[in-house]
Amino acid sequence: MGDTGGAAGNAYPICQFTGPNVIKVETSKGVTYFVPGVGQPATVEVHHGVAHCVLAANFKG
């Protein structure tokens, strides 16, 4: 997938988790850890090499 700013028609990596304890993301810009806690849904996206996490993600696992 490309990472072109999220403009219409462009894509970037997104992963959804139903209840992780710890999420480790490695990108060209380094390593990032997220600790949402067991049972807490989370969505992680990587944009321009920087990882971001959204808690209480609304998705069906």
C-alpha positions as CSV (number, residue, x, y, z in Angstrom):
1,M,0.0,0.0,0.0
2,G,1.1,3.5,-0.6
3,D,1.3,6.3,2.0
4,T,0.3,9.4,0.1
5,G,-1.5,11.5,2.7
6,G,-4.8,9.7,3.0
7,A,-6.4,11.7,0.1
8,A,-9.3,10.1,-1.7
9,G,-8.2,7.1,-3.7
10,N,-5.0,6.6,-1.7
11,A,-4.3,4.0,0.9
12,Y,-2.2,3.5,4.0
13,P,-1.7,0.6,6.4
14,I,-4.4,0.0,9.1
15,C,-4.6,-2.9,11.5
16,Q,-7.5,-3.6,13.9
17,F,-7.1,-5.6,17.1
18,T,-10.0,-6.9,19.3
19,G,-8.3,-6.8,22.7
20,P,-4.5,-6.6,22.7
21,N,-2.4,-6.1,25.8
22,V,0.5,-4.5,24.0
23,I,1.0,-3.5,20.3
24,K,4.5,-3.0,18.9
25,V,4.9,-1.2,15.5
26,E,8.2,-0.9,13.7
27,T,8.5,1.6,10.9
28,S,11.3,3.4,9.1
29,K,11.0,6.2,11.7
30,G,11.4,3.9,14.7
31,V,9.6,1.6,17.1
32,T,6.3,2.6,18.9
33,Y,4.5,0.7,21.6
34,F,0.8,1.1,22.5
35,V,-0.6,-0.4,25.7
36,P,-4.4,-0.3,25.3
37,G,-5.0,-3.1,27.8
38,V,-6.6,-6.5,27.4
39,G,-10.1,-6.4,26.1
40,Q,-9.8,-2.8,24.7
41,P,-10.4,-2.7,20.9
42,A,-7.7,-0.7,19.1
43,T,-7.0,0.4,15.5
44,V,-3.4,1.3,14.5
45,E,-2.5,3.1,11.3
46,V,0.9,4.1,9.9
47,H,1.0,7.5,8.1
48,H,4.3,8.8,6.7
49,G,6.2,6.3,8.9
50,V,4.5,7.4,12.1
51,A,2.2,5.0,14.0
52,H,-1.0,6.2,15.5
53,C,-3.5,4.3,17.7
54,V,-7.2,4.9,18.2
55,L,-8.9,3.2,21.2
56,A,-12.5,2.0,21.3
57,A,-12.4,1.4,17.6
58,N,-15.8,0.7,16.1
59,F,-15.3,-2.5,14.1
60,K,-16.5,-6.1,14.0
61,G,-13.8,-8.7,14.7
